[in-house]
């Protein structure tokens, strides 16, 4: 799975803080760009994918 450069640079910071930061940006972005039914389905997928972003390469 491709990783964003920002995630690679900041991955060694506290994962919880980074996760919350990514979620905040994503939710704020979706509020302005997607209807509510799409936000719900995307949020489910997004939170399923978060552990992959945060844990890959940290072992």
C-alpha positions, 0 to 999 in steps of 0.5 A: 500500500503506498504511503504518503511522505508526511506519514513516513516522516512523522510515523515515529511520533506518537501514533495516537496523535498522528491518527487524530490529526489525520482523522481531523483533516479527513473529516473536515475535508469530507464535510465540504466535499461529500454528501453525508451518506458518502461520509459514513461509508468512507469513514468506516473504510478510513478507520479500518485502514488507519492501523495499516497506515500507522503500523506498517514498518513500525515493527 
